[in-house]
Amino acid sequence: MKDLSMKQNSQFCPFIDVAGRRIGPGSACFVIAEAGVNHNGDMALAHRLVDAAKAAGADAVKFQAFVTEELVTAHAPKADYQKVLTGADNRQFQMLKALELSAEQQGEIKAHCDRIGIAYLCTPYDYPSAKMLDELDVAAFKIASTDTTNTPFLAYLAQFKRPVILSTGLSTLAEVEAAVGSLAEATGKLALLHCTSEYPAPPEQANLRAMKTLARAFGVPTGFSDHTAGIGLSPAAVAAGACMLEKHFTLDRNLPGPDHQASVEPSELAELLRQVRLTELALGDGIKRQMPCEGGNKQRMQKSLVARRDLRAGHVLTDADLVCKRPATGLAPSYWTQVVGKRAAKNVAADSVLTLSCIDWTE
C-alpha cells in the first residue's frame, strides 16, 4: 500500500455538506440516530422512531434499504448475535425479508422527516435500492461496513454525486484505501466512520485513535459508528475528534429483532446527545487563558511576595526576608529576584503582602 501520510487523495475535502449542515473540524458533531431495521416492518413503529430521534435532538435518522434477494443467498447463515436474538432458524433470508421497506414506505418516512425537520438518511445494500434512494433525493448515502470492500458497488454509488458516509468496520487501512479510490467520483463529498463491527462492541477494542489515522490518510471528515453498549463511547469519540456519530436506537430493547438489544432507548439517546454537546462545549477553542469563572479565584488562590519578618525602612531585602503566600493582591512571586537587594521604602510588618510602594525602586 502507498504511503498515505501525505493525504494522496487530495481531491477530497475536510468538510462535507449533508442536508444543509457543514460537517468537519470546527463544526458541531453531526449525530445520526440509526433506526436501521428496528421498525420491525411496522410503519407505525417507523414513524415513532422518526419522532423519537427528533425529540432526542439527533441531526438525522437513518433507515436501511434492501431487496433481500439482492442482498443474501437463500442459505446465508445468520451472524452469531442474530441467532441469539431472532430464533433457531439459521438463515438470514427470512429474517431480512420481514424487515424490507418498499420505495413507497421509504418515501413516506422521508416525507415525515422533511415535515418535522430532521434529515432522512438511508443505507442502500444493493443497486436497485441505491437507485430508489437517489430518486427519493436522499441527503446522503450511508454505506455499511459490509460494503467497504464492495468496490464495484461503491463506484456505482459515486456516480450519483451525492455525499457518501462510509463505515469502515471489518476493514484494514489498505481496504479503506481501495474503497476511497472507488469513490473518487464523489469528489468533496466523502466522510469516513471508524467502526468496530460487533454487537455490542467491546470498549477495549474501540480503537478510537483510528479516526485520526483515517483523517490523516485521506483528508476527509471522520467520525465513529458506535456499537458499544448503552451511551457507550460516543462522548469520548467527540473528545477524540469525531465530526460525526452514528448510534443504533430503538423504542424498546425488549422488542423482537436482530438489533434492538444493541441499541439505546429514547431517553438514553437524549442523554447521549446531551453528553456529546457538553463534551463539545468542554473542548473549547484551545486558547490557554484565564476563564471567566476563575476571575474571583485568582487573587484568593494565587500568591504574592510576603514579608517573612518585620522590615524597617531602609533595610536591604534578602532571600531570608521573603516568602510567597496567598492572596495574590501584591507583587507576584516572579518579582522575587527584582526585590532582593532593594531597600524597604517604609516599615513593613511581618506577614504583610508586599506592594510596589513597599520597595524603594530608585537604586
N, C-alpha and C positions, 0 to 999 in steps of 0.2 A: 504494500500500500504506500502511496505517496506520503511525503511529509506534509501534514495538514496544518502545521503551526502558523503558516503564513496566510491562512484563510484563502486557499486557492479558489474556492467557489465564490469569487468576488462579485458575480452577477447577482447574488442575493443581497439582502438588506437587513440591517439590525432591527428594523421595525416592519410590522405589517398592519394593515387596517382590516378589521373584521366588524361588520355591522356598524360602521361609523366610529369604532373605537380604535385608537392607535395603541398597538401592543409592542412593548420593547423596553429597554432600560430607561428608567426615569418616569415611566408611566405606571399608573396603578395596575396591580396584578389583575389579569383577566381570569375570572373564575367560571369554569364550566361545570354545571350540575349535570352529571351523567345519569339520565333516566334509563338509557340503554333499552333493555327488554323488560324492565321492571313494571311495565304496564300489563304484563301477562296476557296480551292480546285483547285487553278490555279498554275500549276507547274512553269510557268514563274515568277509568284509573289514569289513563294517559293525560287527560285534561287536568286532573287533580295534581299530577306530578308537575305540570307546567306552572300551575298556580303556586304550588309549594316552593318551587325553585325561585320564582319571582318574589314571593314573600320573604324568603331567606336572604335575598339580596344578591343572588347569583347574576352574572352578566349574561350568561347563555344557558340554555337547557339543550341537551343533546340526546338524540334517539339513534336507532340503528335501522338501516335499510338493507334488506337482503331478499333474494329469491333462493329458497332453501336448495332447490335443485342445482343452482349455480354455485352454491357455497360448499356443500359437503357431498360426499358419496353416500349412497344408501346405507352403507355399513360402517361409516366413520365412527370410531368409538368416542365416548364422552371423555372429557378430562376427569381426573380423579375427584376434584371438588364437585363437578357436576353430577357424578354418580352418587355422591353422598346426599346432594340436595334435591335431586329430581327423580329418584327411584331406581329400581333394579335394571330397567331397560338400558342396555349399554350403547344405544345408538343415538348420535346427535340429531339425526334427521327428524325424527318425530318430535323431539323436544323443540327444535328450531321452527318447525312448520307451524306449531301452535303459537309462535311468537311473531310471525310475519305481520307486517303492516302494508296495506296496499298503497298505491300512489295517492288515491283519494283520501285515505286516512292520514297519510303524511301531510297532505295539503291542508287538511282540517286542523292538524296540530300546528302547522306553521301559521295559519291564519289566526289561531288563538294566541300564539306568541307575538305576532305582529300587533294584535289588538291590545295586549296588556303591556307591551314594551319590554320584551326580553328576546334576545337573539335566539333564533332557531338554528341549531347545528345538527348534522346527522352524519353518521359513518356509513358510507357505501361499502358493501363487501363484494360487489360484482359489477360487471359492466352495465347491465340493464338498470341497476339501482343508481349508479352514478349518473347515467343519462336522465333518469327520472328526477333526481335531485337538482341537476342543472336546470331542468325545465321548471322546477319549483322556485328557482332563484335562491338556492340555499346560500347563506352568507359565507360559508367556508366548508370545504371537505375536511372532516376529521377522520384520519386514517388510523385504523387499529394496528397494534404491533404485529398482528398476524400477517399483515401485508407489507411489512417493512422490506422483506426480501422478494416481494412480488413486483419486480421491476417493470414487466410489461404493463401491469395494471397502473402503476404509478405514472408511467409515461402517458398512458391514456388519460388519466386524470389531469395531468399538467396541461393538456391541450385545451381544457375548458377555461384556462386563465383565471381560475378562481383561487383565493387563498387556500393553502393546504397546511393543515396542522397534523404532523406525523408523529405518532407514538413509536418509540424505539425499543420497547421491551423485547427480550429474547435475542437481541442483536449485538454483534460486535461493532466496533468503530468502522471496520472495513465494510461491513454490510450496510451501515448507515451511509457511508460514502457512496456506495453504489446506488442507494435509494435517492440520495440527493442529486446524483448525476442524472437519474431518470426523471427527476422533477425539474430539470433545467428550464423547461418552457414556462414554469410558474415563476418567472423572474420577479424577485422582490416580494414574493407572496408566500414565503415558507416559514413555518415555525416548527421546532422540534421539541417533543416532550420526552424527557427521560422517564423510564418506567421499569418497574420490576413486576413481571407478569406472573404473579401468583396471588391467590385469593383466599385469605388475606396474605399480604406480603410481609415477611419478617422485617422489622425495622432495621436490624443489623445488616440486612442485605439491600438496603435502600440506595446506598452509594450516591448520595446527593451531590457529591463533588463532580460526578459525571456530567451534570448540567453545564458546568464551566468548561469541561472538555469539549462538549458539543458546540458551545458558543465560540470558543477559540478556533475550533477546527473549521467551522462552516460560516461563521459571521452572521448568524440568524438569531432571532429571539428564541430563547429556550425556557422550558418550564418542566413541570412534574405532573405526571398522571399518578395519583396517589392511591395505591391499593392496600395501604396499611390499615389496620383495624381502627374504627372509631374516627375521631377527628384526626388522629394519626400525625403524620409528619408534614402536613400542608403548611402550617405556620413556619416550621423550620425550613422548609423549601423556599419560602419567600425570603427568609433571612439569608439563605444561601444564594439568592439571586434569581429565583423563578419569576419570569414575566407572565406566566400563565399557569393555572392549576386546573386539574380535572379530578372530580371526585364522584364516585357512584353514590346515588342516593335512592331511597325508597320511602314509601309512606309507612311501611311496617316490615321490619326484618323477619317477622314470622310468616309472611306470605309465601306461598309455594313458588318455586322458580329458581334458576341457577345463580342469580346474582344478589338476591335480597340480603342474605346473611353477611355479605361482604360490603354492604352499603351502609351509609349513615341515614338516620331518620331526619325529618324536617327540623326538629329542634337542634339536632347536632349539626346539621348543615348551617343553620343560622349562627350557631356558636363558632363553627369553623370560620365563617365569613367575618365574624366579629374579631376573632383572634388574628386572622390574616390582615385585616385593616389596622388593628392595633400594632401588629408587627411592622407594617409599612410606616406608621407614624413613628415607631420607636427607632427605625433605621435612620431617620433624619436626613440631613443634607451632607453630612460628613465633615462640616467645618468645625474644628475644635475651638470652642469658645465658652464663656460663662453663659449658662442658660438662664432665662428669666426667673425661674423658680429658685435659683441659687442666690439671687441678689441679697436677700436678707440674711443668708447664712455666711456670706463671705467674711464680713467683719467678725462675726461671732466665732467662726471656726478656724480661720487662718491666724497667723501670729504677727506680732510686732517685736521690735527691739525693746527690751525692758531693763531697767537698772537693777542689777543684782544686789546692790547695796546703796546706801546714801552717797550721793555725789555732790561735792561742793563746787560752786562756781570757780572756774579756772582749772579744775582738775583735768589732767590729761588721761583720756579714757584708754583702758587696756582691755584685752580679751576677758580678763577676770571681772570686769565691771558689767559685763553684758550677759543677758540670757534672752532666749526667744520664748514668748508666751502669748497666749490669747489675751485680749482680742486684737484684731488687725486694724486698730484705729490710729496707729502711729507709723514710725518708719518701718518699712518692710525688712525682714531678715537679710535681704540682699544688700542692705546698706552697711552691714557689719564691718567690712574691710574699709569702707569710707569713713566710718565713725571712729574706729580705733586710731589713736594718735591725735585726734582733735580734742579741744578743751570743752568742758561743760560751760555753756553760756549762762547758766543760773544754777541754783541749788535744785537738785532732783532727789526726791525721796525714794528710798528702796521700793522696789516692786511697782514703780511708775512706768508707764509707757513713754518711750522717748519720741518726741516730735521734732520737726525741723527747728523749732525755736529753742530746743534744749541744747543745741550744738552751736559752737562758735565756728562758723564756716569761713572766717576771714583768713585763716592761716593756710 
